[in-house]
Amino acid sequence: MPELSARVVVVTGGSAGIGRATVERLVLGGARVVTCARDGDRLADAVGALPGVTSVTADVA
């Protein structure tokens, strides 16, 4: 994975599945992540404890 410490990455669907796994992987790589999902409570449970993650309740449809 390329150097991510100076990057901000946006991930949609960060509360479950591939989106959640992507958020976790990017955080481990040093990126700051902004993620969104439709269910704010589920999103907070999924990524609330990860450092450098900003979560937003949103439907990007």
Secondary structure, 3 states (H helix, E strand, C coil): CCCCCCCEEEEECCCCHHHHHHHHHHHHCCCEEEEEECCHHHHHHHHCCCCCEEEEECCCC
